[in-house]
Structures are given as C-alpha cells and as structure tokens.
Amino acid sequence: MLTPLTEIRTAEQMMAERSSPDQTEARSDIPPEIAEQIVHQFMDRQYRETLDQPVGMLGNKTPRQAAKSASGRQQVADWLKYLENQSAKRPNSADPMATYSFEWMWHELDVIDLRQ
C-alpha cells in the first residue's frame, strides 16, 4: 500500500513547527549580508523583467511604455512610490526586502524628477 502524500495538521501544530528552534537555526546559517545580496539580486532580475511586462496599475501598459507620455510618467511615479512604500512596510527593518533600493528604476524609466 502506498503512503499518502498529504498530512493533516492543526493550525496550532503548524504554528508550533514554525517557531521551532530547528527552523530558527536553519535561517541563521546564511549571514544576513549574504542573504540581503541574494534577495537584492533576485529582485533586480524580477523588476528588470517587470519593466517590459504589462502592469495593471499602469493601464496594462509596460512601465517603459507608460513612461513615454506625461500622464503615464505620473502613473509610473505613483507605481514606483507604491512599490517603495510596500517594501518599507516590512515588519523587520533587517529584512532584505525592506532594504531594497528602487532608485535604479526611477533612473531607468527617466522619472527621477517626479520622485519626492
């Protein structure tokens, strides 16, 4: 007989596993500065691709397309501010996502003059 691939656990069991010392130790194996570098490189790649993909907040235009018109430039600035604000709201200021700089995107899309 085959062993099932699923397992039933209560919310309490999952919470207990989440805060177990074994998982905390596994997280601390990577030095924070290396984790930050890895996360930032991943985000750079992800956002580079996003610049050429339709974004709902930009009327399903790519950020590069939207940045070509005056109204689109303002939408791009609002979108970038939204991304920065979401990143800044991370609960842990040491979180690599909270320390990510979106400044390169402002320059890349030539809307740095709209950053306040």
CNS distance restraints for C-alpha pairs under 8 A (distance, minus, plus):
assign (resid   9 and name CA) (resid  13 and name CA) 6.03 0.50 0.50
assign (resid   9 and name CA) (resid  14 and name CA) 6.68 0.50 0.50
assign (resid  10 and name CA) (resid  14 and name CA) 6.41 0.50 0.50
assign (resid  11 and name CA) (resid  15 and name CA) 6.15 0.50 0.50
assign (resid  12 and name CA) (resid  16 and name CA) 6.13 0.50 0.50
assign (resid  13 and name CA) (resid  17 and name CA) 6.21 0.50 0.50
assign (resid  14 and name CA) (resid  18 and name CA) 6.10 0.50 0.50
assign (resid  15 and name CA) (resid  19 and name CA) 6.45 0.50 0.50
assign (resid  16 and name CA) (resid  20 and name CA) 6.19 0.50 0.50
assign (resid  17 and name CA) (resid  23 and name CA) 7.93 0.50 0.50
assign (resid  18 and name CA) (resid  23 and name CA) 6.98 0.50 0.50
assign (resid  19 and name CA) (resid  23 and name CA) 7.04 0.50 0.50
assign (resid  19 and name CA) (resid  24 and name CA) 7.19 0.50 0.50
assign (resid  20 and name CA) (resid  24 and name CA) 6.70 0.50 0.50
assign (resid  21 and name CA) (resid  25 and name CA) 6.19 0.50 0.50
assign (resid  22 and name CA) (resid  26 and name CA) 6.38 0.50 0.50
assign (resid  23 and name CA) (resid  27 and name CA) 6.36 0.50 0.50
assign (resid  24 and name CA) (resid  28 and name CA) 6.51 0.50 0.50
assign (resid  25 and name CA) (resid  29 and name CA) 6.57 0.50 0.50
assign (resid  28 and name CA) (resid  32 and name CA) 7.89 0.50 0.50
assign (resid  30 and name CA) (resid  34 and name CA) 6.58 0.50 0.50
assign (resid  30 and name CA) (resid  35 and name CA) 6.22 0.50 0.50
assign (resid  31 and name CA) (resid  35 and name CA) 6.30 0.50 0.50
assign (resid  32 and name CA) (resid  36 and name CA) 6.04 0.50 0.50
assign (resid  33 and name CA) (resid  37 and name CA) 6.24 0.50 0.50
assign (resid  34 and name CA) (resid  38 and name CA) 6.20 0.50 0.50
assign (resid  35 and name CA) (resid  39 and name CA) 6.13 0.50 0.50
assign (resid  35 and name CA) (resid  96 and name CA) 7.01 0.50 0.50
assign (resid  36 and name CA) (resid  40 and name CA) 6.01 0.50 0.50
assign (resid  36 and name CA) (resid  95 and name CA) 7.68 0.50 0.50
assign (resid  36 and name CA) (resid  96 and name CA) 4.53 0.50 0.50
assign (resid  36 and name CA) (resid  97 and name CA) 7.70 0.50 0.50
assign (resid  37 and name CA) (resid  41 and name CA) 6.12 0.50 0.50
assign (resid  37 and name CA) (resid  96 and name CA) 7.87 0.50 0.50
assign (resid  38 and name CA) (resid  42 and name CA) 6.24 0.50 0.50
assign (resid  39 and name CA) (resid  43 and name CA) 6.14 0.50 0.50
assign (resid  39 and name CA) (resid  96 and name CA) 6.24 0.50 0.50
assign (resid  39 and name CA) (resid  97 and name CA) 6.97 0.50 0.50
assign (resid  40 and name CA) (resid  44 and name CA) 6.05 0.50 0.50
assign (resid  40 and name CA) (resid  96 and name CA) 7.06 0.50 0.50
assign (resid  40 and name CA) (resid  97 and name CA) 7.29 0.50 0.50
assign (resid  40 and name CA) (resid 100 and name CA) 6.22 0.50 0.50
assign (resid  41 and name CA) (resid  45 and name CA) 6.36 0.50 0.50
assign (resid  42 and name CA) (resid  46 and name CA) 6.15 0.50 0.50
assign (resid  43 and name CA) (resid  47 and name CA) 5.93 0.50 0.50
assign (resid  44 and name CA) (resid  48 and name CA) 5.98 0.50 0.50
assign (resid  45 and name CA) (resid  49 and name CA) 6.41 0.50 0.50
assign (resid  46 and name CA) (resid  50 and name CA) 6.28 0.50 0.50
assign (resid  47 and name CA) (resid  51 and name CA) 6.28 0.50 0.50
assign (resid  48 and name CA) (resid  52 and name CA) 7.50 0.50 0.50
assign (resid  49 and name CA) (resid  53 and name CA) 6.75 0.50 0.50
assign (resid  50 and name CA) (resid  54 and name CA) 7.64 0.50 0.50
assign (resid  50 and name CA) (resid  55 and name CA) 7.90 0.50 0.50
assign (resid  50 and name CA) (resid  62 and name CA) 7.62 0.50 0.50
assign (resid  50 and name CA) (resid  63 and name CA) 7.73 0.50 0.50
assign (resid  51 and name CA) (resid  62 and name CA) 6.01 0.50 0.50
assign (resid  51 and name CA) (resid  63 and name CA) 5.12 0.50 0.50
assign (resid  51 and name CA) (resid  64 and name CA) 5.99 0.50 0.50
assign (resid  52 and name CA) (resid  62 and name CA) 5.25 0.50 0.50
assign (resid  52 and name CA) (resid  63 and name CA) 6.67 0.50 0.50
assign (resid  52 and name CA) (resid  64 and name CA) 6.50 0.50 0.50
assign (resid  53 and name CA) (resid  61 and name CA) 7.40 0.50 0.50
assign (resid  53 and name CA) (resid  62 and name CA) 4.90 0.50 0.50
assign (resid  53 and name CA) (resid  63 and name CA) 7.44 0.50 0.50
assign (resid  54 and name CA) (resid  58 and name CA) 7.58 0.50 0.50
assign (resid  54 and name CA) (resid  59 and name CA) 7.95 0.50 0.50
assign (resid  54 and name CA) (resid  60 and name CA) 4.58 0.50 0.50
assign (resid  54 and name CA) (resid  61 and name CA) 4.59 0.50 0.50
assign (resid  54 and name CA) (resid  62 and name CA) 4.21 0.50 0.50
assign (resid  54 and name CA) (resid  63 and name CA) 7.30 0.50 0.50
assign (resid  55 and name CA) (resid  59 and name CA) 6.75 0.50 0.50
assign (resid  55 and name CA) (resid  60 and name CA) 4.75 0.50 0.50
assign (resid  55 and name CA) (resid  61 and name CA) 5.83 0.50 0.50
assign (resid  55 and name CA) (resid  62 and name CA) 5.84 0.50 0.50
assign (resid  55 and name CA) (resid  63 and name CA) 7.12 0.50 0.50
assign (resid  56 and name CA) (resid  60 and name CA) 4.62 0.50 0.50
assign (resid  56 and name CA) (resid  61 and name CA) 7.46 0.50 0.50
assign (resid  57 and name CA) (resid  75 and name CA) 7.55 0.50 0.50
assign (resid  57 and name CA) (resid  79 and name CA) 6.73 0.50 0.50
assign (resid  58 and name CA) (resid  62 and name CA) 7.18 0.50 0.50
assign (resid  58 and name CA) (resid  63 and name CA) 7.06 0.50 0.50
assign (resid  58 and name CA) (resid  66 and name CA) 6.67 0.50 0.50
assign (resid  58 and name CA) (resid  72 and name CA) 7.26 0.50 0.50
assign (resid  58 and name CA) (resid  75 and name CA) 6.12 0.50 0.50
assign (resid  58 and name CA) (resid  76 and name CA) 6.84 0.50 0.50
assign (resid  58 and name CA) (resid  79 and name CA) 7.61 0.50 0.50
assign (resid  61 and name CA) (resid  65 and name CA) 6.01 0.50 0.50
assign (resid  61 and name CA) (resid  66 and name CA) 5.92 0.50 0.50
assign (resid  62 and name CA) (resid  66 and name CA) 6.14 0.50 0.50
assign (resid  63 and name CA) (resid  67 and name CA) 6.03 0.50 0.50
assign (resid  63 and name CA) (resid  76 and name CA) 6.27 0.50 0.50
assign (resid  63 and name CA) (resid 109 and name CA) 7.37 0.50 0.50
assign (resid  64 and name CA) (resid  68 and name CA) 6.95 0.50 0.50
assign (resid  64 and name CA) (resid 109 and name CA) 6.24 0.50 0.50
assign (resid  65 and name CA) (resid  72 and name CA) 8.00 0.50 0.50
assign (resid  66 and name CA) (resid  72 and name CA) 4.37 0.50 0.50
assign (resid  66 and name CA) (resid  73 and name CA) 6.21 0.50 0.50
assign (resid  66 and name CA) (resid  75 and name CA) 7.47 0.50 0.50
assign (resid  66 and name CA) (resid  76 and name CA) 6.67 0.50 0.50
assign (resid  67 and name CA) (resid  72 and name CA) 5.21 0.50 0.50
assign (resid  67 and name CA) (resid  73 and name CA) 4.36 0.50 0.50
assign (resid  67 and name CA) (resid  74 and name CA) 7.98 0.50 0.50
assign (resid  67 and name CA) (resid  76 and name CA) 6.28 0.50 0.50
assign (resid  67 and name CA) (resid 109 and name CA) 6.29 0.50 0.50
assign (resid  67 and name CA) (resid 110 and name CA) 7.53 0.50 0.50
assign (resid  67 and name CA) (resid 111 and name CA) 7.43 0.50 0.50
assign (resid  68 and name CA) (resid  72 and name CA) 6.66 0.50 0.50
assign (resid  68 and name CA) (resid  73 and name CA) 6.72 0.50 0.50
assign (resid  69 and name CA) (resid  73 and name CA) 5.94 0.50 0.50
assign (resid  70 and name CA) (resid  74 and name CA) 6.65 0.50 0.50
assign (resid  71 and name CA) (resid  75 and name CA) 6.43 0.50 0.50
assign (resid  72 and name CA) (resid  76 and name CA) 6.07 0.50 0.50
assign (resid  73 and name CA) (resid  77 and name CA) 6.19 0.50 0.50
assign (resid  73 and name CA) (resid 111 and name CA) 6.49 0.50 0.50
assign (resid  74 and name CA) (resid  78 and name CA) 6.16 0.50 0.50
assign (resid  74 and name CA) (resid 114 and name CA) 7.40 0.50 0.50
assign (resid  75 and name CA) (resid  79 and name CA) 6.08 0.50 0.50
assign (resid  76 and name CA) (resid  80 and name CA) 6.13 0.50 0.50
assign (resid  76 and name CA) (resid 111 and name CA) 7.70 0.50 0.50
assign (resid  77 and name CA) (resid  81 and name CA) 6.13 0.50 0.50
assign (resid  77 and name CA) (resid 106 and name CA) 7.71 0.50 0.50
assign (resid  77 and name CA) (resid 111 and name CA) 6.59 0.50 0.50
assign (resid  77 and name CA) (resid 114 and name CA) 6.29 0.50 0.50
assign (resid  77 and name CA) (resid 115 and name CA) 6.82 0.50 0.50
assign (resid  78 and name CA) (resid  82 and name CA) 6.13 0.50 0.50
assign (resid  79 and name CA) (resid  83 and name CA) 6.30 0.50 0.50
assign (resid  80 and name CA) (resid  84 and name CA) 6.19 0.50 0.50
assign (resid  80 and name CA) (resid 102 and name CA) 7.52 0.50 0.50
assign (resid  80 and name CA) (resid 105 and name CA) 7.91 0.50 0.50
assign (resid  80 and name CA) (resid 106 and name CA) 7.49 0.50 0.50
assign (resid  81 and name CA) (resid  85 and name CA) 6.02 0.50 0.50
assign (resid  81 and name CA) (resid 115 and name CA) 7.96 0.50 0.50
assign (resid  82 and name CA) (resid  86 and name CA) 6.12 0.50 0.50
assign (resid  83 and name CA) (resid  87 and name CA) 6.20 0.50 0.50
assign (resid  84 and name CA) (resid  88 and name CA) 6.08 0.50 0.50
assign (resid  84 and name CA) (resid 101 and name CA) 7.90 0.50 0.50
assign (resid  84 and name CA) (resid 102 and name CA) 6.72 0.50 0.50
assign (resid  85 and name CA) (resid  89 and name CA) 6.23 0.50 0.50
assign (resid  86 and name CA) (resid  90 and name CA) 7.16 0.50 0.50
assign (resid  87 and name CA) (resid  97 and name CA) 6.12 0.50 0.50
assign (resid  87 and name CA) (resid  98 and name CA) 4.98 0.50 0.50
assign (resid  87 and name CA) (resid  99 and name CA) 7.75 0.50 0.50
assign (resid  87 and name CA) (resid 100 and name CA) 7.44 0.50 0.50
assign (resid  88 and name CA) (resid  93 and name CA) 7.97 0.50 0.50
assign (resid  88 and name CA) (resid  98 and name CA) 5.19 0.50 0.50
assign (resid  88 and name CA) (resid  99 and name CA) 7.63 0.50 0.50
assign (resid  89 and name CA) (resid  98 and name CA) 7.28 0.50 0.50
assign (resid  90 and name CA) (resid  95 and name CA) 7.09 0.50 0.50
assign (resid  90 and name CA) (resid  97 and name CA) 7.42 0.50 0.50
assign (resid  90 and name CA) (resid  98 and name CA) 5.55 0.50 0.50
assign (resid  91 and name CA) (resid  95 and name CA) 7.93 0.50 0.50
assign (resid  92 and name CA) (resid  98 and name CA) 7.43 0.50 0.50
assign (resid  93 and name CA) (resid  98 and name CA) 5.84 0.50 0.50
assign (resid  93 and name CA) (resid  99 and name CA) 7.19 0.50 0.50
assign (resid  94 and name CA) (resid  98 and name CA) 6.95 0.50 0.50
assign (resid  94 and name CA) (resid  99 and name CA) 7.21 0.50 0.50
assign (resid  95 and name CA) (resid  99 and name CA) 6.78 0.50 0.50
assign (resid  96 and name CA) (resid 100 and name CA) 6.51 0.50 0.50
assign (resid 102 and name CA) (resid 106 and name CA) 6.96 0.50 0.50
assign (resid 103 and name CA) (resid 107 and name CA) 6.60 0.50 0.50
assign (resid 104 and name CA) (resid 108 and name CA) 5.97 0.50 0.50
assign (resid 105 and name CA) (resid 109 and name CA) 5.98 0.50 0.50
assign (resid 106 and name CA) (resid 110 and name CA) 5.97 0.50 0.50
assign (resid 106 and name CA) (resid 111 and name CA) 5.29 0.50 0.50
assign (resid 106 and name CA) (resid 112 and name CA) 4.82 0.50 0.50
assign (resid 106 and name CA) (resid 115 and name CA) 7.65 0.50 0.50
assign (resid 107 and name CA) (resid 111 and name CA) 6.35 0.50 0.50
assign (resid 107 and name CA) (resid 112 and name CA) 5.50 0.50 0.50
assign (resid 111 and name CA) (resid 115 and name CA) 7.18 0.50 0.50
